[in-house]
Amino acid sequence: MTSLIGRRVDNYGIAAYGSDQAYLVFLKNKTDKAKVVILTHVSENIVRNINQDRNLIYGNDAPYQILLKPILITDKKGKLEYIKIPELTESDYENYVNNPKSYLKEEFFIPNIGFYSLRRLQFPYSFSLPYIYTYKRILIKLLNKRLSHWFDIYLPPWYDNLYEPNHPSGALELTRDVMINFAKVAKERGQVPLLFVLPNMEDFVYFQYSKTWVYSPLVEAAKKKGYNLYNLGPLLLKKIRSRDKMEDFFSSDGKTGHYSAKGNKVLAEVVRDILQDQRLIDSSITH
């Protein structure tokens, strides 16, 4: 990116962070005097914004560890409240594992509660095994694998309902307010904020089938508040040829994951184009 636009670019992204934690990093980083600051919300990261323990989303990323994070909540009028990480001791471990709800007051993904929650098997395991398939994340992946192969049908990503206004999780309103507050703070600091929404591979595949971006309600919700969230999906697709395979660009493993080197190059070109359109860099820069 630096060589593409002829400007210094500092990347403050941290692995496994959601857009809420990225915003918190920005709040603390008061010494950076960059003229332009960018907050990018990756579509699936809406789940991280309503989560306090990563293992409650993706299972045992780190067995025998508790991957806690702070969380933000919103009053839906734009005011955010910071909820710190619960203080646990070694003696709390067993009780926490068995009853996380008693410690995580704002956690949406409490196990065995709702369609979005992980399923914990109980003895006898042979009877409880089918219960796993009531977990939406697993169910949608299995159904898409079969339906796309047999009937050319592709269901939306497992997190699509979280983008519904007034969903019980409050994920849409929270994510909107995180993005808006980032823009407000940036302007107070004399910086130019840009807000991006970045699709992952599942979003691209579903768009090809439905012509719908599941995160469009977030873009619209911010627009109603007077803020522009760039949907990078269409801009990225314009950069690749019709004969190109999307998974070669927007997946590190052919299915999901981070963008490949090709995809990151295309993403950098899209960001450059936006910076030029906003007259934030010289429009003569092309490579």
Contacts in CASP RR format, 6 or more apart in sequence:
PFRMAT RR
TARGET T0000
AUTHOR 0000-0000-0000
METHOD contacts of the structure
MODEL  1
MTSLIGRRVDNYGIAAYGSDQAYLVFLKNKTDKAKVVILTHVSENIVRNI
NQDRNLIYGNDAPYQILLKPILITDKKGKLEYIKIPELTESDYENYVNNP
KSYLKEEFFIPNIGFYSLRRLQFPYSFSLPYIYTYKRILIKLLNKRLSHW
FDIYLPPWYDNLYEPNHPSGALELTRDVMINFAKVAKERGQVPLLFVLPN
MEDFVYFQYSKTWVYSPLVEAAKKKGYNLYNLGPLLLKKIRSRDKMEDFF
SSDGKTGHYSAKGNKVLAEVVRDILQDQRLIDSSITH
1 9 0 8 1.000
1 268 0 8 1.000
1 271 0 8 1.000
1 272 0 8 1.000
2 8 0 8 1.000
2 9 0 8 1.000
4 268 0 8 1.000
4 269 0 8 1.000
4 272 0 8 1.000
4 285 0 8 1.000
4 287 0 8 1.000
5 271 0 8 1.000
5 272 0 8 1.000
5 275 0 8 1.000
5 281 0 8 1.000
5 285 0 8 1.000
6 281 0 8 1.000
6 285 0 8 1.000
7 281 0 8 1.000
10 32 0 8 1.000
10 34 0 8 1.000
12 22 0 8 1.000
12 25 0 8 1.000
12 26 0 8 1.000
12 29 0 8 1.000
13 22 0 8 1.000
13 25 0 8 1.000
14 21 0 8 1.000
14 22 0 8 1.000
14 25 0 8 1.000
16 48 0 8 1.000
16 54 0 8 1.000
16 61 0 8 1.000
16 67 0 8 1.000
17 25 0 8 1.000
17 48 0 8 1.000
18 42 0 8 1.000
18 45 0 8 1.000
18 48 0 8 1.000
18 49 0 8 1.000
19 39 0 8 1.000
19 40 0 8 1.000
19 41 0 8 1.000
19 42 0 8 1.000
19 45 0 8 1.000
19 48 0 8 1.000
19 49 0 8 1.000
19 175 0 8 1.000
19 178 0 8 1.000
19 179 0 8 1.000
20 48 0 8 1.000
20 49 0 8 1.000
20 71 0 8 1.000
20 72 0 8 1.000
20 174 0 8 1.000
20 175 0 8 1.000
20 178 0 8 1.000
21 48 0 8 1.000
21 69 0 8 1.000
21 70 0 8 1.000
22 39 0 8 1.000
22 40 0 8 1.000
23 39 0 8 1.000
23 72 0 8 1.000
23 178 0 8 1.000
23 181 0 8 1.000
23 182 0 8 1.000
24 70 0 8 1.000
24 72 0 8 1.000
24 82 0 8 1.000
26 37 0 8 1.000
26 39 0 8 1.000
26 182 0 8 1.000
26 185 0 8 1.000
26 186 0 8 1.000
27 185 0 8 1.000
30 189 0 8 1.000
34 191 0 8 1.000
35 191 0 8 1.000
35 192 0 8 1.000
35 280 0 8 1.000
36 191 0 8 1.000
36 192 0 8 1.000
36 193 0 8 1.000
36 194 0 8 1.000
36 275 0 8 1.000
36 280 0 8 1.000
37 182 0 8 1.000
37 186 0 8 1.000
37 191 0 8 1.000
37 192 0 8 1.000
37 193 0 8 1.000
37 194 0 8 1.000
38 193 0 8 1.000
38 194 0 8 1.000
38 195 0 8 1.000
38 196 0 8 1.000
38 271 0 8 1.000
39 179 0 8 1.000
39 182 0 8 1.000
39 183 0 8 1.000
39 193 0 8 1.000
39 194 0 8 1.000
39 195 0 8 1.000
39 196 0 8 1.000
40 196 0 8 1.000
40 197 0 8 1.000
40 198 0 8 1.000
41 175 0 8 1.000
41 178 0 8 1.000
41 179 0 8 1.000
41 195 0 8 1.000
41 196 0 8 1.000
41 197 0 8 1.000
41 198 0 8 1.000
41 215 0 8 1.000
41 218 0 8 1.000
41 229 0 8 1.000
42 198 0 8 1.000
42 200 0 8 1.000
43 157 0 8 1.000
43 159 0 8 1.000
43 197 0 8 1.000
43 198 0 8 1.000
43 199 0 8 1.000
43 200 0 8 1.000
43 203 0 8 1.000
43 214 0 8 1.000
43 215 0 8 1.000
44 157 0 8 1.000
44 159 0 8 1.000
44 200 0 8 1.000
44 202 0 8 1.000
46 159 0 8 1.000
46 162 0 8 1.000
46 163 0 8 1.000
46 171 0 8 1.000
46 172 0 8 1.000
46 175 0 8 1.000
46 215 0 8 1.000
46 218 0 8 1.000
47 57 0 8 1.000
47 109 0 8 1.000
47 116 0 8 1.000
47 159 0 8 1.000
47 162 0 8 1.000
47 171 0 8 1.000
48 54 0 8 1.000
48 57 0 8 1.000
48 69 0 8 1.000
49 71 0 8 1.000
49 72 0 8 1.000
49 171 0 8 1.000
49 174 0 8 1.000
49 175 0 8 1.000
49 178 0 8 1.000
50 71 0 8 1.000
50 106 0 8 1.000
50 107 0 8 1.000
50 108 0 8 1.000
50 109 0 8 1.000
50 162 0 8 1.000
50 169 0 8 1.000
50 170 0 8 1.000
50 171 0 8 1.000
50 174 0 8 1.000
51 57 0 8 1.000
51 69 0 8 1.000
51 71 0 8 1.000
51 107 0 8 1.000
51 108 0 8 1.000
51 109 0 8 1.000
52 68 0 8 1.000
52 69 0 8 1.000
52 70 0 8 1.000
52 71 0 8 1.000
52 83 0 8 1.000
52 85 0 8 1.000
52 86 0 8 1.000
52 104 0 8 1.000
52 106 0 8 1.000
52 107 0 8 1.000
53 66 0 8 1.000
53 67 0 8 1.000
53 68 0 8 1.000
53 69 0 8 1.000
53 100 0 8 1.000
53 104 0 8 1.000
53 107 0 8 1.000
53 109 0 8 1.000
54 61 0 8 1.000
54 67 0 8 1.000
54 69 0 8 1.000
55 61 0 8 1.000
55 62 0 8 1.000
55 65 0 8 1.000
55 66 0 8 1.000
55 67 0 8 1.000
56 100 0 8 1.000
56 107 0 8 1.000
56 109 0 8 1.000
56 110 0 8 1.000
56 111 0 8 1.000
56 117 0 8 1.000
56 118 0 8 1.000
57 109 0 8 1.000
57 118 0 8 1.000
59 118 0 8 1.000
61 67 0 8 1.000
66 88 0 8 1.000
66 93 0 8 1.000
66 96 0 8 1.000
68 85 0 8 1.000
68 86 0 8 1.000
68 88 0 8 1.000
69 85 0 8 1.000
70 82 0 8 1.000
70 83 0 8 1.000
70 84 0 8 1.000
70 85 0 8 1.000
71 83 0 8 1.000
71 106 0 8 1.000
71 107 0 8 1.000
72 80 0 8 1.000
72 81 0 8 1.000
72 82 0 8 1.000
72 83 0 8 1.000
72 174 0 8 1.000
72 178 0 8 1.000
73 80 0 8 1.000
73 81 0 8 1.000
73 83 0 8 1.000
73 106 0 8 1.000
73 174 0 8 1.000
74 80 0 8 1.000
74 81 0 8 1.000
74 170 0 8 1.000
74 173 0 8 1.000
74 174 0 8 1.000
74 177 0 8 1.000
75 81 0 8 1.000
76 173 0 8 1.000
76 177 0 8 1.000
78 177 0 8 1.000
78 180 0 8 1.000
78 181 0 8 1.000
79 177 0 8 1.000
80 177 0 8 1.000
80 178 0 8 1.000
80 181 0 8 1.000
83 105 0 8 1.000
83 106 0 8 1.000
86 103 0 8 1.000
86 104 0 8 1.000
88 96 0 8 1.000
88 103 0 8 1.000
92 103 0 8 1.000
95 102 0 8 1.000
96 102 0 8 1.000
96 103 0 8 1.000
100 107 0 8 1.000
100 110 0 8 1.000
100 111 0 8 1.000
101 107 0 8 1.000
101 110 0 8 1.000
101 113 0 8 1.000
104 110 0 8 1.000
108 116 0 8 1.000
108 169 0 8 1.000
108 171 0 8 1.000
109 116 0 8 1.000
109 117 0 8 1.000
109 118 0 8 1.000
110 117 0 8 1.000
111 117 0 8 1.000
111 118 0 8 1.000
111 119 0 8 1.000
111 120 0 8 1.000
112 118 0 8 1.000
112 119 0 8 1.000
112 120 0 8 1.000
115 134 0 8 1.000
115 135 0 8 1.000
115 136 0 8 1.000
116 135 0 8 1.000
116 136 0 8 1.000
116 137 0 8 1.000
116 158 0 8 1.000
116 162 0 8 1.000
116 169 0 8 1.000
117 135 0 8 1.000
118 135 0 8 1.000
119 128 0 8 1.000
119 131 0 8 1.000
119 132 0 8 1.000
119 134 0 8 1.000
119 135 0 8 1.000
121 128 0 8 1.000
121 129 0 8 1.000
121 131 0 8 1.000
121 132 0 8 1.000
122 128 0 8 1.000
132 138 0 8 1.000
133 139 0 8 1.000
133 142 0 8 1.000
136 158 0 8 1.000
137 158 0 8 1.000
139 158 0 8 1.000
140 155 0 8 1.000
140 156 0 8 1.000
140 157 0 8 1.000
140 158 0 8 1.000
141 158 0 8 1.000
143 155 0 8 1.000
144 154 0 8 1.000
144 155 0 8 1.000
147 153 0 8 1.000
147 154 0 8 1.000
147 155 0 8 1.000
148 154 0 8 1.000
153 209 0 8 1.000
154 205 0 8 1.000
154 206 0 8 1.000
154 208 0 8 1.000
154 209 0 8 1.000
154 210 0 8 1.000
155 206 0 8 1.000
156 206 0 8 1.000
156 210 0 8 1.000
156 212 0 8 1.000
156 214 0 8 1.000
157 200 0 8 1.000
157 202 0 8 1.000
157 203 0 8 1.000
157 206 0 8 1.000
157 214 0 8 1.000
159 214 0 8 1.000
160 214 0 8 1.000
161 167 0 8 1.000
162 169 0 8 1.000
162 170 0 8 1.000
162 171 0 8 1.000
162 172 0 8 1.000
163 171 0 8 1.000
163 172 0 8 1.000
163 214 0 8 1.000
163 215 0 8 1.000
163 216 0 8 1.000
163 217 0 8 1.000
163 218 0 8 1.000
164 172 0 8 1.000
164 217 0 8 1.000
165 172 0 8 1.000
165 173 0 8 1.000
165 217 0 8 1.000
165 221 0 8 1.000
166 173 0 8 1.000
172 217 0 8 1.000
172 218 0 8 1.000
172 221 0 8 1.000
173 221 0 8 1.000
175 218 0 8 1.000
176 218 0 8 1.000
176 221 0 8 1.000
176 222 0 8 1.000
176 225 0 8 1.000
179 195 0 8 1.000
179 218 0 8 1.000
179 222 0 8 1.000
179 227 0 8 1.000
179 229 0 8 1.000
180 222 0 8 1.000
180 225 0 8 1.000
180 227 0 8 1.000
182 193 0 8 1.000
182 195 0 8 1.000
183 193 0 8 1.000
183 195 0 8 1.000
183 227 0 8 1.000
186 192 0 8 1.000
186 193 0 8 1.000
187 193 0 8 1.000
192 278 0 8 1.000
192 280 0 8 1.000
194 230 0 8 1.000
194 274 0 8 1.000
194 275 0 8 1.000
194 278 0 8 1.000
195 222 0 8 1.000
195 227 0 8 1.000
195 228 0 8 1.000
195 229 0 8 1.000
195 230 0 8 1.000
196 229 0 8 1.000
196 230 0 8 1.000
196 232 0 8 1.000
196 271 0 8 1.000
197 215 0 8 1.000
197 218 0 8 1.000
197 219 0 8 1.000
197 229 0 8 1.000
197 230 0 8 1.000
197 231 0 8 1.000
197 232 0 8 1.000
198 232 0 8 1.000
198 233 0 8 1.000
198 267 0 8 1.000
199 207 0 8 1.000
199 213 0 8 1.000
199 215 0 8 1.000
199 232 0 8 1.000
199 233 0 8 1.000
199 236 0 8 1.000
199 250 0 8 1.000
200 250 0 8 1.000
200 256 0 8 1.000
200 257 0 8 1.000
201 246 0 8 1.000
201 247 0 8 1.000
201 250 0 8 1.000
201 251 0 8 1.000
201 254 0 8 1.000
201 255 0 8 1.000
201 256 0 8 1.000
201 257 0 8 1.000
202 256 0 8 1.000
203 213 0 8 1.000
203 214 0 8 1.000
203 215 0 8 1.000
203 233 0 8 1.000
204 233 0 8 1.000
204 237 0 8 1.000
204 246 0 8 1.000
204 250 0 8 1.000
205 246 0 8 1.000
206 212 0 8 1.000
206 214 0 8 1.000
207 213 0 8 1.000
207 233 0 8 1.000
207 237 0 8 1.000
208 246 0 8 1.000
213 219 0 8 1.000
213 231 0 8 1.000
213 233 0 8 1.000
215 231 0 8 1.000
216 231 0 8 1.000
218 229 0 8 1.000
219 229 0 8 1.000
219 231 0 8 1.000
222 228 0 8 1.000
222 229 0 8 1.000
223 229 0 8 1.000
230 274 0 8 1.000
232 267 0 8 1.000
232 270 0 8 1.000
235 270 0 8 1.000
235 273 0 8 1.000
235 274 0 8 1.000
236 249 0 8 1.000
236 250 0 8 1.000
236 263 0 8 1.000
236 266 0 8 1.000
236 267 0 8 1.000
236 270 0 8 1.000
239 266 0 8 1.000
239 269 0 8 1.000
239 270 0 8 1.000
240 246 0 8 1.000
240 249 0 8 1.000
240 266 0 8 1.000
247 254 0 8 1.000
247 255 0 8 1.000
248 254 0 8 1.000
248 260 0 8 1.000
248 262 0 8 1.000
249 259 0 8 1.000
249 260 0 8 1.000
249 262 0 8 1.000
249 263 0 8 1.000
249 266 0 8 1.000
250 259 0 8 1.000
250 260 0 8 1.000
250 263 0 8 1.000
251 257 0 8 1.000
251 258 0 8 1.000
251 259 0 8 1.000
251 260 0 8 1.000
252 258 0 8 1.000
252 259 0 8 1.000
252 260 0 8 1.000
259 267 0 8 1.000
272 281 0 8 1.000
272 285 0 8 1.000
275 281 0 8 1.000
276 282 0 8 1.000
276 283 0 8 1.000
276 285 0 8 1.000
END
